[in-house]
Amino acid sequence: MRVLVAGGAGYIGSHTVVKLIEAGHDVVIADDFSNSKPAVRERLETITGRKITMHAVDLCDRDATDHLFTDEKIDAVIHFAGFKAVGESVAKPIDYYENNLGTMFSLLRAMERHGVNIIVFSSSATVYGDAGTSVMHEELATTAVNPYGWTKVMGEQILRDVANARPQMRVALLRYFNPVGAHPSGLIGEDPSDVPNNLMPFIAQVAIGRREKLNIFGGDYDTKDGTGVRDFIHVEDLATGHVAALEALGRADEPVKTWNLGTGNGVSVLELLHAFERAADKKLPYEIVARRPGDLAAYWADPSLANEELRWHATKTVDDMCVDTWRWQKNNPDGYPD
């Protein structure tokens, strides 16, 4: 298939581009570079040995999006494009609703106009909100505790409604947990544009000397070591899951499928930190500070549905995640060049 990867210059998008090409698909990247850099294309071409088509386009712009579909003859869409910082979404809710829903509307309008019926949506475990359980499975009700999460809940609902109105549509809603790691080449990885919002890139920046220490939010949870427990998944496994979902849609009877992409294992903040210390062969400074409002003590995926229906399993260990992240950070101490 010729696949439009919306937000394909970003962290998860760029790794998925590699897996798509390895699986024999044609790829077109569309990105506005608000949280990514054009330099990723050269890195992707080095990894894949292929010239990659990349368009600088604001996918909220319906005319520009439509022109993209006219020019590129798209067969399917993988939709990563959107703002993703939880804290920022609370401070700037209008920006988040406008951007994250606007890109969805533009893409769906263009898909309808050009007869494209396959879309894989980058959703999130945030749609489970505070579910009252540590093990998240696809049958749980969806809700959210911040504007970013609500854009994912709403995005899922929009796609269900469109699929209900257009029976030929095939939609995958991929709810994933905590993506970490980097490509084993060290050429592509996570490059936050500001202070990292996620744990792994913050640890990596402490290890490389860009941050003084790691603040661990809460050391008195009812968990194995008092720190929060999460399901960390290697971005390579996550990217493989997107390809598996895309290909499964081609043989799906149901218009909408929902799959968790996670390992099914909980790892604490301290366990991840110590794994990174092994990878970097150094002790890293940290401090236990107050809990953040809204943080859950522990949650992880039940990935059994994806394991069964997609024949997909996460294969990378926590040590793999840390070794690959450290290789990326050492090779690119300041991230991608401007």
N, C-alpha and C positions, 0 to 999 in steps of 0.2 A: 504493500500500500504506500501511497504518497501521504505522509503524515505531517500535518501542521502541529508543531510543538509551540504552543502559546506560552511565553515565558521560558523559552528553551535555552536562554543564556544564563539562567539562574542556577542555583545549586543543584536541586533535584532534576530540573529540566535538562541541564547539560549532561548529567550522567545517564539520563534516559535516552538522550540523543545517541550516545555511544552504543547502548544496548539495542536500540532500534536498528541502527546501521549494521551491527553485528548479526542481527536476525534477518537481514536482507531487505529492510524497508528503506524507502526514500524519505528524506527528512527536509522540511522547511522550518526554519526558526523565525518566530516573530517575537520581538521584545522591545520595550521602550527604554530599557537600561536604567530604570529608576532604582533598581537594586541589583544591578549586574553590570558587566563591562563588555564592550565589543571584543576585547582581547581574547575572550574565551573561544572565539571561532578558530583562530590559528591553533590553539591548543587542541581543540576537537579534531581539526584536520590532521594534526600530527598523530593523534591517537588512532584515528580511523583510517588514515591514508586516503581520505576522500575529500573533495571539495564540497563545502556545505553552504547552502543557500540561506542567507540570514537577512531579514528585513527589520529596519528600525521603524517601528510603527506603534502608535498608541491605539490599543485595541478597544478603547472606549469610543474611538472615532469610527462611527458606523460606515461612513463612505470609504475611509482608508481600509477598513477590514474587508469590505465588500470587494474593493479593487484587488486586494491580496488574493482572495479566492478566485477572482477572474483570471489573474495572471498565472497562478500556480497550479490550478486544477487539482484541488485537494480531495483525498478519499476519506480521511478520518482526522479527528482533532484530539490531541491530548492537552488539556487545559490546566496549566500551572499558573497563569498570569494573575497576579493580585498582590496587594499589600498583606503582610503577614506578622507584624509585631503586635502582640496582645496589648502591651502597655500603651503603645502609640494609638491603638484603635480606641482605647478608652478616652484618650485626650483629643482625638480627631475622628469622632464617629462618622461625621458626614463624609469626610475623605474616604473612609473605608467602605461605606455603603455605596457611595458614588462610583468608586473605582472597581471594587470587586464584583458588584452586580452589573455595572456598566459594561465590563468586558464580557460577562456572560451574555447579556442581551445582544451585543454586537456580534459575537460569534454565532449565536443561535439564529439571528436574522440572516447572516451570511450563509450559514449551513442550509437553512431552509431555501433560500434563493437559488443556491447552487446544487441542491440535491445531495448534500452530504449528510449521512444519517448515523454516523458512528462518532461517539465522543466519550473519552475517558476523563473524568473530573478528579482533580486533586483536592480531595476533601481532607478531613482531619478527625482525630479522636476527640477534638474539642466539642464535636457535636453530641457527645454523650453527657456533657456538663458534669454535675455531681450526681452520678447515677446511683450512689449508695452501695456500690459494689466495687471490688478491685479488678475484677475480670470483665472486660468490655466485649460484648458480643453484638452482632448486627441486629438482633431483635429488640435491643433496648430502645426506649423512646429517645428522640433527639431533642436537645435543648441547648442553651449556651449561657455563659456567665459573662461574656464581653462582646463588644461589637464585632471583632474579628470572627469569633465563633458563630455569631448569628449570620454573618455573610456566608459561612459554610452551610449552616442549616438551611438558609434561604436558597442558596445555590442548588442544593440537593432537591429542594421542593420544586423549584423552577424546572429542573430537568425532568422530574417525575411528571409534572403537569404537561410539559411539551411532549414527552413520550406517550402520554395518555392520548393527546390530541393527534399525534402522528405515529400510527402503529408501526411504521417502518423504522422508526428510531431504535437504536441500540445504545444504551447508556451504561457506563460503569462508574459507580461511586466508590472511590478508593479512600478508605479512612485509615490513615497511617499515624504512627505514634511519634517517636522521637528520632528523626533521621540524623545520622552521624557518619563519620568516616569520609573517605575520599577515594578517588581512582588510584589504583596501585602504582600508576606511573608517577604520581605526585604532580601531574600537570594541571588537574582541575580539582577543586575542592570548595569548601564553604568560605566565602569572603564577605563577612558582614560589612555594610557600608559605614556603620557607626559602632558604638559600644554593643557587643554581642548580646542578644536577648536570650540565647540558648546556652546551655551548660557547656557542651563540648568545645565550641569555638572560644569560649571564655577561658576554659582550662588551657587550651592551646596557646592563647595569647599570653597567659601567665607564664607558660613554659618558655616561650620565645622572648619574654622580657617586655612585652608591650603593656602588660597589666601588672600591678604590684602584687596582688593576691586574689584568691577566689573567695568570695563571700558565699557561704552555704546558708540558705534561708531555712532555718529550723533544724535543731538537733535533738528534738524531744518528741518526734512522731512515734507512734506505736509500730515501729518497723525494726528490722534486724539490727540496725546500728543507730537508730534515731533520726536518720536523714530520709528524705523523700525517696520513693522507689518508682522507677519508670521503666517502660519498655523501649530500649534503644535498639534501633535497627540500622544496619549498614546501608548507606545510600546505594551501593551496588545491588544489594538484595532488593531494595525498594524499586530501583529502576527496572530490574528484571520482572518484578511484579506488574509494572505498568505494561510491559510488552506482553506478558501472559494474559492480562486482562483485555488488551486490545485484540489479541488474536482469538480469545474466547468469545468476544462479542460477535465475531463473524459466524459462529455456529450456535449462538444463543437463541432460544425460543422466546424467552421473556424479554420485554423491552428494557427493563432496568434491573441491574444486578449490583449488589452492595457487598464489598469485601473489605475486611480488616487486613492490613498489611503490617504485621509485627512479628516478633519472635515468640511471644507467649511467655517470656521470662522477665521477671522484675529484677532490676539492678539498681542499687542505691547510689546516691550521689557520691558517697565516700568510696564505694566499690569502683565506680567509674574513675574517680580521681586517682585511686591507687593503681588501677590498670594503666592509666596514662603515665604515672610515675615510672612504671616498669618500662613502658615504651620509650620514654625520654631519658631513662636512667638517671633521674634526679628527683629529689624531694621538692614538692611544690607548696608554697605558703598558702594557707587558707584560714578562714575565721568563721566560726558558727555565729550567725546573727539571727535576728528575729524572723519568724515566719512571714511570708507574704500573704496578704489577704487573698482568699480564693484558692490557694494551692491545696491539692489533695495529698493525703499521706502516701498513697500507693495506688497505682493502676497499671494494667498491662493488657495486651490484646489477647483475645481468643482467636487465633488465626486458622482454626480448623476448617472453616468454610473455604478459604482460599487454598489451603493445603489440599483439600479434596477436589474442589471444582476446577481450580487452575493448575493443579499438579505443581504448585509452587511452594517452596519452603525457604525460609531464611537460613542461610548456611554460614554466615560469618559470625565469629565470636567477638566478645567484648575486647579481647586483646587485638584481634584483627582491626577493629574499629579505631582503636587508639594508635596502633602502629601506622595505619594509613593516614590518619589525621596528622600525626606528628611529621610524617614524611612530607605531606603537603605544606604544613606550616614552616618546616625548616627550609624547604625549597622556595617558598614564597612568603618570607617573613612579613611583608606588607601587603599580601594578597596580590590580585591581578594588577598589572601596570595600567595606568590611565590611558 
